[in-house]
Amino acid sequence: MAQRKPGLSPAETERLADIIMVMQRCLVQHLSEELARGKVSFPQYFLLGHMASGEPLSMTAISEAMSHTTAAATGLVDRLANLGYVARTHASDDRRKVFVEITAKGRALVARIRADIVARLTIVTGVLTAREQTAWLSIYEKIHHHITCSIPN
């Protein structure tokens, strides 16, 4: 039987799970209210945020980024296009290749929601000392690296 590494007890790990779930719900609840005003779901916002930092994407790249089927990704893109947050273009060398690009309206939505998240995190981190803030960032960076680099989809 594999030995458990020293650290949190099972009860402490369960408490951490409870804390994470409540924090996530509180943060996402507000985020969802903001997204509801723009008639955009969280997965659609995630896609917009992903697209805001890069070049136009193919439908295959979008489906991979979202871990969705191409059909499901097409549904997300259709709704975002209908709302004016993304636009489809065709490759000049092959009209069958469709690319999706975020519009200025989509970038504005992403910027507004991101600014709101930063403002709320600034308030939340205000209850921490400077040392605790630095430690929190360091811990989250380490967890983020582990999750994005080590855990298969």
C-alpha positions as CSV (number, residue, x, y, z in Angstrom):
1,M,0.0,0.0,0.0
2,A,1.4,3.4,-0.9
3,Q,2.3,5.6,2.0
4,R,0.6,9.0,2.4
5,K,3.0,12.0,2.3
6,P,3.0,14.1,5.5
7,G,0.7,17.1,5.2
8,L,-3.0,17.7,5.6
9,S,-5.0,15.1,7.4
10,P,-8.0,13.6,5.5
11,A,-10.3,15.9,7.6
12,E,-8.2,18.9,6.7
13,T,-8.2,18.0,3.0
14,E,-12.0,17.7,3.2
15,R,-12.2,21.2,4.8
16,L,-10.0,22.6,2.1
17,A,-12.3,21.0,-0.5
18,D,-15.3,22.7,1.2
19,I,-13.5,26.1,1.3
20,I,-12.5,25.8,-2.4
21,M,-16.1,24.9,-3.4
22,V,-17.6,27.9,-1.5
23,M,-15.0,30.3,-2.8
24,Q,-15.5,29.1,-6.3
25,R,-19.3,29.4,-6.0
26,C,-19.0,32.9,-4.6
27,L,-16.6,34.1,-7.3
28,V,-18.4,32.4,-10.2
29,Q,-21.8,33.5,-8.9
30,H,-20.9,37.2,-9.4
31,L,-19.1,36.4,-12.6
32,S,-22.2,34.6,-13.9
33,E,-24.3,37.7,-13.0
34,E,-22.0,39.9,-15.1
35,L,-22.0,37.3,-17.9
36,A,-25.8,37.1,-17.8
37,R,-26.0,40.8,-18.6
38,G,-24.1,40.1,-21.8
39,K,-26.1,37.0,-22.5
40,V,-22.9,34.9,-22.5
41,S,-22.3,31.7,-20.6
42,F,-19.2,30.8,-18.7
43,P,-17.9,28.5,-21.4
44,Q,-18.5,31.2,-24.0
45,Y,-16.6,33.7,-21.8
46,F,-13.8,31.2,-21.4
47,L,-13.6,30.9,-25.2
48,L,-13.6,34.7,-25.6
49,G,-10.9,35.1,-23.0
50,H,-8.8,32.4,-24.8
51,M,-9.3,34.1,-28.2
52,A,-8.6,37.6,-26.8
53,S,-4.9,36.8,-26.4
54,G,-4.2,35.4,-29.8
55,E,-4.8,35.0,-33.5
56,P,-8.0,33.7,-35.2
57,L,-8.6,30.1,-34.5
58,S,-9.8,27.2,-36.5
59,M,-12.9,25.3,-35.3
60,T,-10.6,22.3,-34.5
61,A,-8.3,24.5,-32.4
62,I,-11.4,25.9,-30.6
63,S,-12.8,22.4,-29.9
64,E,-9.4,21.4,-28.5
65,A,-9.0,24.5,-26.3
66,M,-12.5,23.9,-24.9
67,S,-12.2,20.1,-24.7
68,H,-15.4,19.9,-26.7
69,T,-16.5,18.1,-29.9
70,T,-16.4,20.3,-33.0
71,A,-20.2,20.3,-33.0
72,A,-20.3,21.6,-29.5
73,A,-17.7,24.2,-30.2
74,T,-19.7,25.2,-33.3
75,G,-22.7,25.9,-31.1
76,L,-20.6,28.1,-28.8
77,V,-19.3,30.0,-31.8
78,D,-22.7,30.4,-33.4
79,R,-24.1,32.0,-30.3
80,L,-21.1,34.3,-29.9
81,A,-21.3,35.3,-33.6
82,N,-25.0,36.1,-33.3
83,L,-24.2,38.4,-30.4
84,G,-21.4,40.1,-32.3
85,Y,-18.6,38.9,-30.0
86,V,-16.8,36.8,-32.7
87,A,-16.7,36.8,-36.5
88,R,-16.0,33.9,-38.9
89,T,-13.6,34.3,-41.8
90,H,-12.4,32.0,-44.5
91,A,-8.8,31.2,-45.4
92,S,-7.7,32.9,-48.6
93,D,-6.1,29.7,-49.9
94,D,-9.0,27.4,-49.1
95,R,-12.6,28.7,-48.5
96,R,-13.5,25.5,-46.7
97,K,-11.2,26.5,-43.8
98,V,-13.1,28.6,-41.3
99,F,-11.4,30.8,-38.7
100,V,-13.0,32.5,-35.8
101,E,-11.8,35.9,-34.5
102,I,-12.9,37.9,-31.5
103,T,-14.4,41.3,-32.4
104,A,-13.9,44.6,-30.7
105,K,-17.2,44.1,-28.8
106,G,-15.9,40.7,-27.6
107,R,-12.6,42.2,-26.5
108,A,-14.5,44.9,-24.6
109,L,-16.6,42.3,-22.8
110,V,-13.5,40.3,-21.8
111,A,-11.7,43.5,-20.6
112,R,-14.8,44.6,-18.5
113,I,-15.2,41.2,-16.8
114,R,-11.4,40.9,-16.2
115,A,-11.3,44.4,-14.7
116,D,-14.2,43.4,-12.4
117,I,-12.4,40.2,-11.3
118,V,-9.2,42.1,-10.6
119,A,-11.1,44.7,-8.5
120,R,-12.8,42.0,-6.5
121,L,-9.6,40.2,-5.9
122,T,-8.0,43.4,-4.8
123,I,-10.7,43.7,-2.1
124,V,-10.3,40.1,-1.1
125,T,-6.5,40.3,-0.8
126,G,-7.0,43.4,1.4
127,V,-7.8,41.1,4.3
128,L,-4.3,39.5,3.9
129,T,-0.9,40.8,5.0
130,A,1.6,41.6,2.2
131,R,3.4,38.3,3.1
132,E,0.1,36.3,2.9
133,Q,-0.7,37.9,-0.5
134,T,2.7,36.9,-1.8
135,A,2.3,33.3,-0.4
136,W,-1.2,33.0,-1.9
137,L,0.0,34.0,-5.3
138,S,2.9,31.6,-5.0
139,I,0.7,28.7,-3.9
140,Y,-1.9,29.4,-6.7
141,E,0.9,29.6,-9.3
142,K,2.3,26.2,-8.2
143,I,-1.2,24.7,-8.3
144,H,-1.9,26.2,-11.7
145,H,1.3,24.8,-13.1
146,H,0.6,21.4,-11.7
147,I,-3.0,21.3,-13.0
148,T,-2.1,22.7,-16.5
149,C,1.1,20.7,-16.9
150,S,0.5,17.4,-15.1
151,I,-3.1,16.4,-15.1
152,P,-4.3,14.9,-18.4
153,N,-7.6,16.2,-19.8
